[in-house]
Amino acid sequence: MKINKILVANRGEIAIRVFKTAKKLGIKTVAVYSTADRNAPHVEEADEAVWIGEAPSNQSYLLGDKIIEVAKSLKVDAIHPGYGFLSENADFSQKVSDAGILFIGPKPYAIRTMGSKLAAKESVKKYNIPMVPGIDQAVSDPQKAIKIAGEIGFPILIKASAGGGGKGMRIVDKESDLESQMQRAISEATSAFGDGSVFIEKYIDSPRHIEIQILADSHGNVVHLFERECSIQRRHQKVVEEAPSAILTEDLRNKMGEAAVSVAKSCDYLGAGTVEFLMDAQMNFFFLEMNTRLQVEHPVTEWITGLDLVEEQIKIAEGEALSFSQNDLKIKGHAIELRVYAEDPLQDFMPSMGRLTTYKPPVGENIRVDDGFREGMEIPIYYDPMLSKLITYGKTRQEAISKMIEAIDKYEVEGIETTLGFGKYVCQHKAFQSGKFDTHFVKKYYTPKRIHSFYKEEATMAAKMALKLYLEEKQKVKLPKTEKNAAVKTLFNS
Ligand code: MV4
């Protein structure tokens, strides 16, 4: 079925990202927006826009029934949920289908299965997929937990079945802590997710986070689009992502790709999805969970494969078969994404609110910026503080890193604090450049003392550059070249 009109049940950069491909494909677009977003760029970018409620997301972007009503009244053919909000809500996916509208994403069964860590483990059991040593059933009996922990060995990790993104996890180092930690984990999971099921895994101490992008059509074809490495995180918030990973061998890439395809097949997956793995220091990989949505970091995969993932999602939803097979896919070059947050790295990453008095994203070859803000706008306090995604490309990893540093330097933001300088610190760090890092990178290398000295150096450099430019301008007319150079030299070295 051909889609003529798409509604995006989301806001900000991802709404704009989806509209861009829709326009390319000649599809009409509908935005929904809250009171806080009435002047937001995603509203301007759409052919039609409908107000759905007040600023808090539970009064606007999470109102599935209301959004479906809007879609019906405007004769929308398909709803794209973006990421966050309703994107991994199986009931919403079901209701959209029930209303005779295409949900651009997997069927409710796949969302539900992968939304429960225990159901996901159960689902992939019939395939030969490496899993972290542990149990695949909920435990509540402390004696049973102690027995299991004894078998797998401490340290262990208690995880909530309904959790994800690190919520409700507890590391236990010794038997005497197990009972109390388990009780806490159960009560936390009950209040946070309404499901107190917890299970136990061996704790992998310094893993890397490597995920595989997959695409599955409605004709039984499933391919993987290689990996993204997302090990640079801060409190389960990704900071820098890249594709390919600096450390994967061709053999491991194939094995992980095949495992990811099996995970997708196990739940009858449809559309674009991501299978997360942990990799330990010995390069063993373990299936962690599957994200049943388009992810924030999808652009790095687009750049190295040459595909438009939103276009693939739309074609799959229309019932088309994938136009390529696994063997047609090749990695070309290297891409890095920096998430630019409206947060202050000098104040423990507190959200930085205010108005974007200056906002000039960098432009140029091998630079892509996906954003949802314009100069002069206020940053709304109600939603995710991500300002933009800065993505760079190069033939090699080193070229992509250099391009990222150049793009960060060109990015002009005033009025609020951002994580741009933090991103530069990461890109210039020896551990990042050499590829020898894991999920503890930020904790290990971003101490308050180092942040301050890095920012001080940056500020001094910027001041010197400004002075140099100013003097060059000023001296241009007045002095002959040799004297000008001498003057600049003297001041610069003083
Ligand atoms: C783990 C782990 C170590 N051992 N599981 C964090 C988010 C959630 N998706 C799973 N997570 C982890 N699971 C075992 N058995 C360490 C983490 C983890 C982590 C994983 C990926 C990226 C960053 C992380 C930061 C802290 C902990």
Residues whose N, C-alpha, C, O or C-beta is under 5 A from the ligand:
A	BS01	MV4	V132 L157 G164 G165 G166 E201 K202 Y203 I204 H209 C230 Q233 T439
